[in-house]
Amino acid sequence: MKTIEITQEFPVPLDVLLKARQERYKHLDKFPELKNVKIIEETQNGNILHQVRHISIGASAPPILAQVLPKGADTLIEESDFYLDTNVHKFKVIPSGGNDNLFLIEGESIYEKKDENTSLRKYKIHITSKVLFIGGAIEAAIAEIYSNSLKKDQESIKHFIELLQKEEL
């Protein structure tokens, strides 16, 4: 198992960060970097916002994943629950077709206030692959992809926050 931990800082109050986190998927035309993400299901039950997202990896899949993914399995399925009362987001990502034996990504992000004008998003992600001989290489490749993706996601949220503050949305 490979574990990654990332803390990201945003120069805005927590309520602004939380709004940006949720609202930017409603404005995908302004965020081409999110074009590979599609919300399939979204329901709210009390304090829990449940989502199912499809993440198309297509040609961007690293060679090690292309070797083990079944033909046509170019979509990742993410199921997540965001707890509105604690600002904790728990998620699980597997390849389409229920291929969680190839790899499983489970994680949690916590959104919290650092001070009046600064917020944090803390990630802890576990990546597991049961593929014989190359499982460790798959875990390392996914960890690198996820780390880079979270950096891009941080920039996307910052950009969305700028648009919100300029009232361009």
Secondary structure, DSSP 8 states (H G I E B T S, - for coil): -EEEEEEEEESS-HHHHHHHHHHGGGGGGG-GGGTTEEEEEEEEETTEEEEEEEEE-GGGS-HHHHHHS-TT--EEEEEEEEETTTTEEEEEEEETTT-TTT-EEEEEEEEEEEETTEEEEEEEEEEE---TTTHHHHHHHHHHHHHHHHHHHHHHHHHHHHHHHTT--
